[in-house]
Amino acid sequence: MFSRDGDFGNMYRMFVSHFINAVEHKANVEVTEAGVEQPLETGFLKGLFSRSKKFEADHPFVFAIKYKDSIAFIGHIANYAYV
């Protein structure tokens, strides 16, 4: 799928090789003092934000949201004036 040997023959009738060379995923997570807004509070995210910690975003930083041993989201804040 991610190489030139990707086989999408059942999806395309053209005699041209198709493959995926990049994937981009974006997610918006809004965490407030009240918690996480719906619909994010479903599935594995339910209860993920139940523990609250105070963090003052007065400088650029990188954050990651983990679930068990996997990183669910990762991001950064470069301009904290808009936080």
N, C-alpha and C positions, 0 to 999 in steps of 0.2 A: 504494500500500500504506500509506503513512504520511500520507495526506490523506483527506479525506471522499470523494474520488473513487476510493478504493481499490476494486478489482473482485475480490471473492471470490465471485462468482456461481456458479462451478463447485463451490464448497465448501459453500455454504449454499443451501437451497431456500426459505428465508423471504424475503419481499420487504422486507427491512430492510438498510440500508446498513451494512456492516462495514468497519472500518479499524483500523489499529494506531496508537495514539497515544503509546506509550512502549515502550522495550525496556530491560531491565536484564540485565546479565551479571555474574556473580561467579566468581572463580577463586581458588583457594587454591594458593599456591606455597610449598613448604617447602624452603628451602636450608639445608643444614647443612655442617659441615666435610667430611663425606663426599661431598657433592654433592647432586644432586636425586634424590629417591626416585621409583621407578616409580609410575604410568605416565607421569609428566610427561616422562621422558627419552626421548620418541619424537618423530618428526616434526621440525619446525623447532626444537624445544627441545633436541634432542640436540646436545650440544657447546656449547650456549649458555652454560652455566655452567662450562665447563672452565677458564677463567681465574679464579684466585682472588685476591681482595683483602681485606685485613683492614679491617673497619669496626666500630667500637664504637658500638652503639646506645644512647647515654646522653643523648639529647635527641630531641624530636619531629623527624621528617623526612619528606620526600616521596621516593619512588623510582619509577623507570621501568625496565623491561626492554625493550631495543630489539632488533629483528632486522632487519638491513640498514637501510632507511630508515623502518621502521614501528615504532610502539610496540606491543609485544605485551601488556604489562601495565603498569598504573600504579596506585600506591596510596600510602598514607601510614601512618605510625605516630605516633599521638598520645600514647599512654601506653607509654613504653618499658619500664616495669617488668614488662610481660608478654611481652617479646621473649625 
